């Protein structure tokens, strides 16, 4: 199997370095890195723009066409995937059918551009795309896209004509903003009606921010003109990358093609050294959308920007005028967000799941360089009183499974890594704070180095196997605990959520399977696959004078728990469940229709501690009683219930009065919940949400309650838990 050399990333989000017997695996296990396809990092260097650009000449749009380089890349990609992908699936007519559907979905997932007649016309390509990819005959791909461009121009032109007259906002009608399952419009009149409602909703959303119709119309006119302009700036490389990802994602969600331009973005993310706000962005239906927030960056430190939030405007500094960016090209928005370290940028955000027209939020971020130090593991101590005794609970937050690969390769003795940092923090918590229990907080941890996942597990479990790897050919390799000593043998809680993925799931599963601790939180992401990185330039038979061939990540294996069960698709189920704003219906491997299935292989021999499981029912009972009266937790449940109702909406009213009343009611309900919480805590109620302290940290009710569970577990220690025997492993290093 091919192993990259000079392109091996240096820090988190890949397999890193491994013992000699494992070195043939070049493992990419990080969720954020693998979700990067067709996305750009806000705050990274920009690669040169591709040359083949659609332009307007003499009033006529010039169609895009494939280049010779793209034909060669297409052949390479299909060859590598057919030979190396874990599924070992031939590229045939069934694959072609799936590729067509996925490609159309990539172009028009909202079903707002193509007509039913267009879709019917594309049926002639249903069983041709497999041959087209393997032979490099990409004309069908560009035929479909050029029709999309035509429809796009028609829709924008129609939208701008609608702005000449103010809509009647007193009419009782609704707009279906989620059309992913809707039928294709059969006639031009039918799609005109869809766009009439869409434009009216765009205008109404602006009126809800206290703008006049004249102001709203002017903003929308400029917005649609930008959309049209950027439609004509799409490159053949852009469309080729979209199609090749539609092709690769038929095999699984994590096999992806990166154009030469996005290969550079991928490399920069892997190196964990870039300047900006620390967020990955993608373009969804004209909105620049947050794909994920990177640990240790300004956005993560600020804590108010989240996955699936939509950026609608960007302002430079604390007083710069906001620039509406709806409809902008992604790279142009990235350039606007970028800037010198230490300068600030303000973002207007439409929160994830919020219906169009919901009140936006504004946040200010200080641009900075995201470094390994910034996302290193950190500790804190919380005190919990039980009867007459005070328990000290240590909390270690692990944002990723990182390793300073370059320092390690250079022979630096004290190189940084997750395992080394956590061991040091545990020693400090034991010696300085004399903790009674430990919480490992892995929420939002999308993974990282496989070696760090096995090593970190070894700080808590007896010596033995940690995880099994099954490669494309069926060979299974068992990876053992590499750590010589245990760092913590006391009560242990692992806190996870839906964004805990890959290496995080290996760690949580090992702790759970050995009976070494209790997993608390939400069902994890369910990414149990392994990727290999293929720089395609190395496969070219002759040097390419252009920008290069890009690179490909291919799923070449799956990993399994010591029980033989895969974490793929199902993730790790917590022993005690906590509520979360992350919807398992929208996020996770189980939501990806091409995800590899769950399965199991033979278990391996390991020692399971059974007595801890007897404590779970008692811990759950105490947890249920506590949250029933906890003000912060009740507030959290109320907020999640309200958010769930909003997220379930597929339509919104186009009546201005109705929408205004709905918004006012939402804010009134939130104020009621906040004041109920404040009164229960002995605080004065607020007259309005505007009176709240904007600098106050919102309570982390989940972590607070997990700390309580850790104290409960510590108090039950003598009843249910057996501490690890010193003769099994030598004492932890001081």
Number of C-alpha atoms within 10 A of each C-alpha: 10 11 16 16 9 7 11 19 24 22 24 30 30 31 31 25 24 16 10 7 9 14 13 14 22 25 28 29 30 29 24 23 23 19 17 22 24 18 21 26 30 26 27 23 17 15 13 9 13 16 11 16 18 20 18 13 8 7 7 8 15 14 18 21 22 19 15 11 16 20 18 18 27 23 17 21 26 21 14 16 24 16 14 20 24 24 17 14 13 14 19 13 15 12 18 22 18 20 25 25 16 19 22 20 14 15 19 16 17 18 21 23 26 25 20 15 12 16 14 9 11 16 13 11 16 18 18 17 27 25 17 19 25 20 15 22 20 21 14 18 22 18 15 20 22 19 15 19 23 15 17 19 19 14 20 21 14 15 20 17 11 17 20 10 9 13 18 11 17 11 12 12 12 14 20 14 18 15 16 13 9 11 11 20 19 13 11 11 10 13 18 18 12 19 20 18 18 20 22 20 24 18 27 25 22 21 19 17 13 10 15 14 17 13 14 20 23 13 18 21 19 15 19 19 17 18 21 20 17 16 20 18 16 18 19 22 23 17 19 24 22 21 26 24 24 24 29 25 23 22 27 22 22 29 26 29 30 25 27 24 20 22 20 19 24 23 16 17 25 20 19 24 15 21 22 30 31 28 24 23 28 24 20 16 13 17 20 27 26 24 22 27 23 26 24 23 26 24 24 20 17 15 13 15 25 18 17 20 22 28 24 22 20 23 20 19 15 12 10 11 12 16 16 18 22 23 24 23 21 25 18 12 23 21 15 17 21 23 21 13 13 12 15 21 24 21 22 22 23 23 21 17 18 19 19 19 20 19 18 18 13 16 15 19 25 19 23 22 21 23 16 21 9 15 22 21 24 15 17 13 18 14 15 18 11 12 6 6 9 12 22 22 27 26 27 20 19 25 26 32 32 30 28 19 22 13 14 16 11 9 10 12 8 10 16 18 23 25 24 17 17 22 19 14 20 23 18 16 23 17 11 9 15 15 22 22 28 27 27 20 25 26 23 24 27 31 34 32 29 31 25 28 28 23 21 26 25 27 24 23 28 23 20 18 21 29 25 24 20 19 19 17 13 11 9 17 14 18 19 16 22 19 19 16 20 23 24 21 21 20 26 23 25 27 27 29 26 25 26 31 35 33 30 32 29 30 27 30 28 24 23 23 21 21 19 27 27 25 25 24 24 26 23 30 30 26 34 27 27 28 26 25 23 21 22 19 17 12 14 14 8 8 11 11 7 10 15 18 27 19 23 24 24 27 27 25 24 24 26 27 26 25 20 16 18 28 28 26 22 20 27 27 20 21 20 18 16 18 15 15 14 17 14 18 8 10 15 23 26 21 13 14 12 16 21 22 14 17 14 14 16 13 13 16 10 15 14 15 16 15 14 22 17 12 18 16 12 13 18 15 10 14 17 10 10 14 16 10 11 16 19 24 21 18 21 22 18 16 16 16 13 14 16 16 10 15 14 11 14 12 15 18 18 25 18 19 14 15 18 16 11 14 15 12 12 15 15 14 15 18 19 17 19 24 20 17 20 17 13 14 12 8 11 10 16 15 10 14 15 9 9 13 9 9 6 7 9 10 12 11 20 19 18 15 18 23 26 23 25 28 25 21 27 23 17 16 18 10 13 17 22 16 13 17 11 12 7 11 15 12 15 16 11 11
